[in-house]
Amino acid sequence: MNLRDFLLMAVVHVRGTAVVVFMLVILHECCNVRASPSSRGYSEAASPTSQMDIFMPGVVPLKHDQYFCTGKQVTLDTNLYITMLKAHAKMEDAHHMLLFGCEVPGSRQAVWGCEFLGKVCKTGLKIIYAWARNAPPTTLPHDVGFRIGAGTGINHLVLQVHYAHPFPASKTDYSGINLSITSLTQKYLAGIFILAAAPYFEIPGKKSKVHIDVECQVNIPKTIYPFAYRVHTHTLGTVVTGYRVKNGVWTLLGKGNPQWPQAFYPMDQAYAVNDEDFLAARCTYDSTDRERVTKIGSTANDEMCNFYIMYYTDAQGGQAYGECSNYIQELTDHFPMDSDVPLPPNPLLDELHEAGHDGAIESNDDLVPVPKIVEEWPASALHLGDVGGIAVDGRQSVHVFHRSHRMWNKLTFDERYNLQNSYRKPIDGDTVVTLDSGTGSIVSQWGANLFYMPHGITIDTHGNVWLTDVGSHQVYKFPAGGAAQPLLTLGVHFEPGRDAQHFCQPSDVAVHSSGEFYVADGYCNSRIMKFAADGSLITQWPVAVPERINPVIHSITLAEDKGLICAVVRMKTLINCYNLDGSFVQTIQHDEFKPQLFAIEYSSNFGGVLYAVNGNPSLQSGVQLQGFTINITTGEILNTWKPLAKPFQIPHDLAISPDGSTVFVAELKNSNIYKFQAESTKHQSVRKDAPVDTAAHKNNVVQGVAIPIASQTHTAKLRANLETDNVKEADSHQGAAGDMSASMIIMALLAVPVLLMIIITVFIRLKRQGRLNGIQSWMTGYQPPSDKFNLGNILNRHHGFDRVSTEESDHEIDPLRDSDSDVDEYTSPVTKA
């Protein structure tokens, strides 16, 4: 029985108005228990301060490095101010959480996948709060608040939670944030400025000290006043420091150990940052225990370098968000000598870190498997024409779309992309060949007298065969096994065009499980077109503007579980990924892709990877032709692969088996089809200590999709179970329990006077010290482990690692000096914290 329950019991049993009043006052102030409106005239609506909870509605992450979002709409009738943010989460469940303000959220669903910032908010993304590693609550100084609501562009609050590893079958997550919100106008506007390293940085392995620096010159019309900071890296980070640079003088804003609880901690004072001042941050890493290169990215196996600055500015005209990811060599050369010196050890914080660490991340032996060539496959030589495309169906059969005796050369089309008359007779040989994936032997063939210049082939989940013909400028859908006539035909026969009814040499098709499909109208128009299942156009967008070298959109693939459509821009050797509505998400580009990138295919296995292959149609010397395995979230090349005895010559397309275990590569010439087999199916650098029982979820859970469960129902069920257990135990020990209950009541009644004196004394002292809120939160709700002690009493605040306390900010810093302040509006950072 805790203090709150004991006091409630005493109120029920104790007689005497004065005593009851005293206890109700203490319960109200200390334990957050209010009398009902009818008993004391209290109106919840009359209070200017209220609480808002944003919690995950019971999600089941079933993959490594999953991001889920949930949101709440904000009233647009007036301005509201957030004055306190308190996380309810544990680091063994949630790797980190971010709270964003959005003009339009990424989805209206109760919960949705949001690996990329473009999926968090459709428009108006602004970061408000970040939490990681069991950080304690953040309370802003007096008269300071994050403004939301009418006229702010923050119409919705969206919580993003990163889950580093999957949950066991029986576990659901309700991590989230509790907000204190007031309608009282705050004199000062709170803001966040983030310095975040761009994803082109790399950390080599086996190095004891590696620096990544971020610097920028602020462009603000008025002064901002930083008063708190937060640091963030992943497992390699040892220390992060942030500075203001004014007239060549470096002033330390904050220095933190990113392996300790990642809260916002107060600076020694509120420093003024003016227009044309510089902000700089340095992250230092130790990679001596890691062999591989680590890149900046969003997964638990990547690294990050983020220094968050919380500041205040004048509420009248002040702007609340800023961000930079720049690198300025002149500043990097002048970082203070002690910028990379770690903070001294702190046993309690180190213990807290170790207690929360579950060991699920970082095992260098467990890599995404490198595809290995299967020698002597196919068992007998294939006699095919030039191969346009290759695909694998759900039964593991391999389908090849080839051109038989026909070849594509400079004389095939005129200057307006019209097929020359000499090619306007359909190919009289079979053009679609089905192979046994085990032996490579031909199972069946079809497609004679149907096509003019075969290119792309795709098999949908129902076995339908989708084909593109660059000669006829058309797209076809055939039933499984082929037919004399297609089920669906799009485009106008022999007529290239740019409107909604025409294609110009379409190259590829990607089909969604809903029946919607995407066409890469790739050689002439460089666009992606999205169609409904019946063939009606939904939308279209350009992938690249045609230039002197035509940017051919040669291959597309759907990452349905991540809500992405990705396209290869062949001559530009890059991959562009978009949301399914066509909004841009990211570009993936590496020098290794050169001279041309031909094809990509997505697999949802191993956390979501792209397979790609480059080509060398101009036969340049010294070019490395190979396949690539790419992390679709970060763009990192995880491994490369190629045949040994018979190297690639002109690879043109590739296909992946549904289980991700086999990769097939088709070359344009020489009838060469390569088979690569994965040696293992372990996830990149993540040890699966708690494997997911997929069989238990098969009937009611789609892998990687959040399962909404009402949190109130869940809580009620938990309490009911506890009460049932107590009843069962009471039945088996009824006599003893009855005696004990009577004794407990007598002891409680006798102890009331003494207890009252103790409570009143403690209450008065805590009230005077401004530490009442810590007691209140301890007695009334769930706390992360770090809330059991006061970090401010443990850390040396001169090292910048005292947390922003609940009531003592005015005593520790001077945050509210007279100012007219302004700051550039925050724009979405390149990376996620």
N, C-alpha and C positions, 0 to 999 in steps of 0.2 A: 504494500500500500504506500503510495507516494504522499507527499505533503498536501497536494491539492485534494486527493480523495479523502485524506484524514480530516481536513478542515471541513469539507462538505458533510462528512458523517457527523462531525461535532456540531455543525449548525443544525442538523436535524435533531440531535439528541439533547443539546444543551438548552435549558430554559433561561429566560432572562433577555429582555429587549436589548440592553446595553451590550451584552456579550455578543449577541447575534449581529448587531450593527457593526461592532468592531470586526467580527469575522468576515462579514460581507464586504466591508471596505478592503480588508486585506486580500480577500479572494479576488476582488475586482482589480486591485492595483498589482498584486503579485502574480496571480494565477489566471488572469484574463477571464474571470467568470462574472458575468453581468446578471443582475436581476432582470426579470422579464419586463417589457415595456409597460405592461399593465400594472406591475407592482411598484415601479418607481418612475413612471412617466418617461422612460427612455425611448428615444426614436432612433433606430439605426440610420435612417435617411438623414437625420439632422446632423450627424457627425460629418465634418469635412474630410476625415481620413477613413479610408476603407482598405480592405485587403483583396488582392486578386491572386488567384493561383493559376499557374500555367504548368500543367503536369502532363506527361505522356499518359495516354489513356489505356495503359496496359499493352505494351508492345513486346514482341518476341523477335529479337534480332537472330537470324539464322545463318548469317554470313559474317565473315571478318570485315571490319572497317565499313559498317553500315551507318548511314546517317538518316535519322528520322526527324521530321518537323511536325509541330502542332501549333495552332495559333488561336488567338482571340481577337475579336473586333473591339476597337476602342470607340467610345462615344465621340461623335463629331459635333456635339452641341456646345462644347466648352473645352477649355484647356484643362488638362490634368497634369499632375507632377508626381513622378516616382521619387520617393525619398529613401527607400530602403529595399534591398534585394537580398533574399535569403534562399540559398540552394538547399534542396532536399534530395540528396544523391550520395552515392558512395563510389569511389574511384574504381572499385573492382567491378562495378556495373557500367558506369558511364565514364568513358575516357575523358570527355570534356563536354561542356554545354555552352552555348552562345545564345543570347537573347538579342533579337533584331527588331527594329521598327521598320514597317513596310507601308508603302502607299497601297500597293496591291500585293497580297500574299502569293506565294508560288502555287497554292492550291486552296480550294475551299473545303477539302475533305478534312475529316477529323485528324488524320495523320497521313503523311506522305513521305516518300523517299526524297532526300535533298542533299545528295553528295556535293553538288556544286552550288555556289552562291546564286546562280541564275535560277535555281529551283527553290531557294528560300523565299525570295521576293521576285515578283515579276517586274515591279518598278519601285523605286524609292528606298532601296536597302540602306539602313543605317544601323551600326552596331551600338548596343546599349550596355551590355554586360557580358562578362566571360567568367567561367568557373572551371576549375580542374583541381585534382589531387586533394579533395576533401577541404577545400578552402572555406573559411568561416564567412558569416554574413557581412554585407557591406552596407553601412549606413552613411548617408551623405551629411556634410556639415549643415548647421542650421541655416535656413533660408536658401538652400540649394536643392534643385530637383531637375530630373530629366523631363522636359516638357513633351507631352503627347496630346493627341486629339486635334481639335479644330485648328486648321491653318498651319499645322506643323509638318504635314506630309506623312505623319505616322498615324495611319488609320487602323493598323493591325499590329499586334505584337506576336512575333513568331519565335518559338523555342526550337533550336536545333540541338540534337544530342548525337554525339558520335559514340558508337559502340565498337570497341576494338575487336571484340571476338563474340562468337555466337553464344546464346544461352542454352542451357539444358532444356529438355522438352517441357518440364513442368513449371518453368520460371517465366514470369512476366515482369515488366519494368514500369514503374510509375515515377521515375525521376522528374524533377521539375523545379520551379522557382516560385517562391511566394513574394509578392510585391506589396509594399505599403504605398498607397496612392492618395494624394490629397487634392482637393479642388481649390485650396487656398493658393493664391498667386505667390510664387516664390520670387524673391528679389534677384536671385542669381540663377542663371541657367547652367545646368551641368552638361558637360560634353566629354566625348572620347576622341582622342587622337591616337592612331595606331601606326607604329613603324613596323612594317612587315617585309621580310626578305622575299625577293622575287624567286620564282622557281628555277632560274638558271644557275643558282649556286649549287656546288657539290662539296661534300665532305669526304676526302679520301680515307681509306682504311689505315689502321695501324699508325695513327698520329696522336700524340699526347696533347696537342694544342692546335686547334684550327679556329680561325676567326671568320665570322660573317658579319659584315657591317651594313647598316642602313642609315642614310643621311638625307636630309632635305632642308631647303631654305623655305621657311614659312612665308606665305603671302597672305597677310591678314591686315585689314584696315584698322583694327583695334587690338588691344592687348588681351591675351588669355592668361589665366592663372592656374597652372598645374598644381594639384595638391595631393594626388595619390597616383600610384602606378601598379602595374602588374606585369610579370614576365611570363613567357611561355616558350618552351622547347619540348622536345620529346626526350628519349632516354639518354642521348649523348651529351646533352647540355650540362655544363658545369656552373656557369655564371653568366648573367645578362646585366649589362649596365646601360643606363640612359643619361644623356647629357643635354644641356642647353649650351650653345656656343654663341657668345655675344662679343663682337669686337675682338675675336681671337682668344677670349677667356672661356675655358671649359668649366661649367658648373655641374656637379653631379646631381641628377634628379632622383635616381634610384638605382639600387644594386640588389639583385636577388638571385637566389639559388632556385633554378627552375624545377628541381626535384622535391622541393618543399611545397606545402600547400599553396596553390596559385590563387591567392586572393589579391584584392587591391589593398596596398599598404600606404600609409601616409608618408609624405616627404617631410623633411625637417621644417619646412615652411612652404608657403605658397609662392612659387617663383613666377615672376612676370616674364612672359614671352611676347616680344613685340614683332612687328612687321620686319622682315629681312633678317631676323635671327635664324639660327640653324638649330635643328634637333637632330641628334645622332644616337644610335644604339649599336652596341657590339654584343654579339653572342659568341661564347667560347665553348668548344666541344672537345671531348676526349674520345677518340675512336680506336684506342689501342687494342681493344678486345674485339674489334670487328674487321673482317677481311675485306668486305665489299665496299664500294663507293655508295654513299648515302646522299640522296638529293633532297632538296626542299620540296615538300609535298604534303598531301592531306591525310595519308594513311599512317597508322601507328608504326609502320616500318620506315617511313620517311622521317625527315626532321623539319622543324620550323624554327623561325627566329622572329619573335614578336615582342615588342615593348609597347604596352598600352599606357597611355597617359590620361588620367581623369582630371578634368579642369573645370573651372567655373568662369562664366563671363556674364556681362550684364544681360538681364532678361529682355530688355528692350532692344530689339534688333540683333541680339547675339545669335550666332549660328553654332550649332552644337556638335559638329562632326568634322574630322579631318583624317587624312591618311596619306602615307607615302611609302614607296618601295624603291626609292632612288639609291644610287651608289655614287659617292663623290670622292674621287681618289685623293684630292687635296686634304679632305678631312680625315680619311682613313690613315693617312701618313702621320697624323698628329694626335691620335687617341692617347690619353694619359697612360703612363707606364703601368699603373695598377688596375687598368680597366679589365684585365683578364685574370686578376688574382681572386680566387674563390673566397666566399665568406667563411669565417671560422666554423668548425663543426658545431652543431647544436644537437645534443643527444635526443632531446624530446622530439624535435621535428624530424630527425633522421628515423627515429623509431616509428613515428606516425607514417612516414613515407613507406617504410618497410612493411608496416602492418597492412597498409592498403594495397601493396603490390601483390598481384596474384600470379606473377610469373608466366602469363599467357603470351607475352610479347617477346620477340627476339630470339630466334633460334636459327643460327646461320646455316645449319645443315638442312633445314626443311624448306627447300626452294621450289618455286614453280618449275615443274620439270622441263628440261630441255628436250625438245623433240629429236629423236635419233632416227637416222635413215634406216629403213627396212631394206636390206639388200635382196637382190633377186626377186623384186616385186615390180611389175607383175611377173607371174611365172613364165608367160610366153609373150613375145613381142606384140604390141598393138600397132595396127596399121590405120592411123587416123590422119585426117587432114589437119590444117592449122586449127588449134584449139582456141575457142573464144572464152569458154567458161567451164567451171567444174562445181558440183554441189554434192552434198551427202544428205540422204533422207533419214527419217526416223528409224528405219530398219538397217541402217549402216550401209546401204547400197550407194555406190558412187555413180553419179551421172555426169557425162561429158558432152558438151555442145561443141561440135567441130564443123569445119567447112568443107569436108570431103576433098574434092579435087580443086575447089575454088580458092583463089588467093586475093588478098587485098593489097593493091599497089597504087602508085601515083595515078594510074589511068582508070581506076575503078569509079571515081566520082569526078564530076566537073567542078568548076570553081564555086558553084552555088550548092554544093553537096547533093546534087542529083545523081542517082545511079546511072551510069552510062548504059546505052541501049544493049551493048554486047553482054551485059550482066543481068538483064531483066528477065531472064529465064530462071525459074527456081532450080536449085541444086537437085539433081536426079538421084543422088545417093542418100542413104540414111545419114542423119546429122546428129541424132541423140543416141548415145551409147550408154547402157547401164552395165556396170562392172561389179563383180563380187569383191567386196572390200578385203576379204581374206586372201584370195588367190590372185585377184586382178583379172580374172578371165571374164570374157564378155557374156552377159546374161541375156540381153535383148538389145535390139536396135529399132529405131523408127525415125520418122521425120523427112523421108524422101519427098521431093516436089512440094515443099512447103516454105522453104526459106531461101534467102538470097545472099546474106552475109551475116552468119550467126555470130553473136557476141556473148551476152550474159545469160546465165541460167541460175534459177533459185527454186528450191523445193519448199513449199509451205508446210505447216503442221498437219494438213490434211492430205499431203502427198501430191497436191497439184503442182504442175511444172510450169514455171514462169520463164519466158524467153524473150530476149530482145534481139531485133534484127536491124542492124545499122543500114542495111541496103534498102529495105522497105520503109524504114523510119517508123517501125511499129513495135508494140509490146503485145505478147500473147500469153494467155493462160490456158493450159491444157490439163486434162485429167491425168491421174497417175497412169503411167504406161503409154501415154500418148493417144492420139485419135486423128482421124482424117480432118476434123475441123476443131478449131479452138473453142473453149467455153466463153472466152472474152477476147476481144481485139480492140486495142486503142491505137490512135494515130491514123493518118490518112495514107493509103498505099502509094508509095513512091513520091510523096509530097513532103519535103522538109519544110518546117515552119516554126514560128515562135509563139503562136497563140495557144489557147487552152485545148484546142483540138489536134494540134500538130506536135510532133517531135522532130528533132534533127539529130539522127544517129544516137538513139538512146543506148546507154551502155549497160545498165544493171537495174535490178529490182530487189527491194527488200519488203517482206510481207509481215505485217503485225498479226498477232493471234486473233485480234478482233475482226480481221478481214480487210482492214485498211491496208493500203500498200503505197510504197514510195518508188518513184522512177528517177534514176539519174539520167536526165536528158543532157548527156555529158559531152559529146564531141563538139557540137556547134553552139549550144545554148548555155552550157555551164550552169545548169539550174537543177534543183530537186523539186519534184512535183508530188504532192500528196493527194491520193484518191480514196474515195469511199469504196467499199467492197463491190458496189455495182458499177464502178468505173467513173463516177462523177467526180470532178475535180473539187478538192477541198481548199487547197492553198498551194502556193509555189513560192520559191525564193531563190535568188542567185547565190551560188557558192563562190564565184569569183568573176570579176569583170573581165571579159575577153581582152587580151593584150596582143602584142605582136607575136608572142609565142602563145598559142591557144592553150589556156589552162583546162585541159581535159578532165572532166569528172569521170574517172574511169571505173570506180567501184564504190559501192555503199554497203553499209551493214547496220542492222538494228541491234541496239543494246536495250531490249525491251524492259528488263528489270531495273535499269537505270533511267529509263525514259529518254534515251538518246538515239539519234540517227547520225552516223558518222560517214564522211565521204573522203575519198582520196582525190587530191588535186595532183594529177600525175607529174606534169613537168615542174611544178613548184615543189614537189617532194614534201608534201605536208598532208596532214589529216585535220579536217575541220569537223567538230561535233556540235550538234544543235539539239535543242529540245524538240519534242515531236511537233510543236507548232511552228518550228522554223527559227526560233530565237537562238542567237549564237551563244555557245557555252565556252568553247575552248579550241585552241589550235595546238596540235602536236607536231613538232618538226625537229629532226635531228640530221646532222651532216651525214650520218651513216645511211640515210635513205637515198642519197644521190647515187646515180645521176637522175633516175626517175623512180617513182613509187607507183606500183601497178595495182595492187589489190590488198584489201583488208577483209577480215572476217572476225566476228565477235563470239566469244564464249563466256557464259556466265560462271563457269567454273573458276576456281582459284581466286575468288573475289571479284572477277570481271576483268578479262584480258582481251586485247586485240592481237590478232595474228596478222602480219603483213609481209609482203615480199617486194623487193625492188627489182629493177630490170635495167638492161643496157641495150636498147634497140639500135643505137648508133655504133655499138661495138667499140666503145672507147677502151683504151688499154689501161691496165692497172686498177680496174673497178672491182670492188668486192660485191658479188651478188650473193644474197643470203636472205633468210627469213628472220623475222623479229617477233618476239613476244613482248607486249607493251601493257603496262598498267593503265587501264582506261581512265582512271581517276586522276593520276598524277602525270601521265604521259611518259613515265620512265621506261626505258628499254630494260626489261628484266633479263632477257637472254637472247642470243642469236643462234642460228642453226643453218646448216647447209649439207648437201650430200658430199661424200668424200671421194669415192672412186670416180664418179661421173658428175662433175660440177654443173651448177645451173648454167644455162646458156641464154635463154630468153623466157624466164618465168612470166606468166601472164595472169594467172588467177590461182586462188587457193580455196580450200574448203575444210571445215572442222567437223568431226563427228559430234553428235549431240552430247556425249559424255566428256568431251574435251580431251580424249585420250589419243586421237589420231588426227594428223594434218596431212592433207593431200595438196600437192602443188602441180599445176598443169603448165607446161611450156607451150608457147605459141607454135614452135616448129618441132619437127623430129619425132612427133608422137610420144614425147616423154611425159609420163605421169609418175611423180615421186610420192612415196608413202613414208611418213615419219610417225614414229610411235613414242608416246611419252613413257618414261621409265617409272614414274611414280605420280601420285596425285596429291602430294602434300602442298599446303598453301605457302606462299612466299613468306618466309621469316616469321611464321606464326605457329606456335606449338599448340596443338589442339588437345589441351588437357581435359576439356569437358566436351566430348563430341556430342553432336546433336542427334538425338534419336529421331531420324527422319521418318521411320516407319510409324512412330506414334503420332506424327503430325500429318501423315499422308492424306487422311480423309478430310481434314478441316483446316490445314494451314498451307498456304502457298509459300514456297521457300523465299525468304527475304522480304516478306510483306508483313507489315505491322498488323497485329490482331487487336482491334479495339475492344476493350473490356471496361465497363463502367467502374471507376475507382471506388465510388461509394458502395456499390454492391460488393466489390472485393473486400473492402474494409468491414462491412457488416457481416460478411461470411466468416471472416477471420475471427471477429469477436464472438460470433455465435459458436464457433468451434471451441474457443477457449472456455466459454461459459458452459458448454456441454461437458467438456473435460472436467471442469470443476465440480459439476453436479455429480458425475460418475464417481469422482474421488470422494465427495461428501457422502454418497450412499454407502461406500465401503467402510467409512470411518465415522458413522453418524454420531455415536455417543461422544467420542473424543472431540469431534468438531463442535458439537453443541456446547460442551464445557468450555472449549477454547473461545468460542464466540462470546459467551457471557463474560469470561475473564477479560477479553479484549475491550468490551464495552465499558466495564467497570474501570479498567486502567485508563481508557480514553477520557472518561468523565473526571477521574481524579487528576489527570495530567493537564486538564484544560487551563486552569489559572496559570500554572507555571509556563505552559506552552505559549499562552497569550503574551505573557511578558517578554519571553524570548523572541517571539515573532515580531512584536511591535518594535523592540529594540533593534533587531536586524533590519526591519523594514525602514526605520528612520535613518539608520546609518547608510544603507544602500541608496536610499532616495537622495541623501545629501551628496553622496559620492557619484551619483549619476550612473550607477551600475545595475539599476533595477531591471533593465530590459534583458540582460544576460540571464538573471534568475528567472524572469518570466518565460523566456524561450526554453530554458532547461526543464521547467515544470509542465509545459503545456503542449509540447509537440515533439515530433521526430527531429533528432539532431544528427548531422554527420559527426563522425568520431572526433573531428578537430574542435567541435564546439564544447568539449568537456573541460577545456582549460582556456585561459586567456593568453593568446599568443603575444599580446602587447607586454605581458609581464615576463616573457621568456626571452624575447629578442632585443638586441641592441638597436634601438631605433635610429641611431646615428649611422648604422649600416643600411638603413632604409627598409627594414623588414618588420616594423610594427604594423599590425593590421589597422584598417580604419575602424575605430571602435564605435560602439553604438551610441554613446552619449558624450565621449570625451574629446571629440575632434576639436572643439573650440579651445581646449586647454593645451593640446599637443601642437597645433599649428595655428597660424593666423590667416584663415582662408578668405576672409571677407574684408578686404581693403577697398576703398573707394576706387571705382574703375568704370570706364566705358569700354566694354570688351566685345570682340567679334572674332570669328574663326571661320575658315573655309568649310563648307559643308562636306561631310564625310562622303566618300565614294567607295564602292565595294573594293576590298583589298584583293590582291592577286591570290593570296593563300588564305586557308581557314585555320583559325587557331584551335 
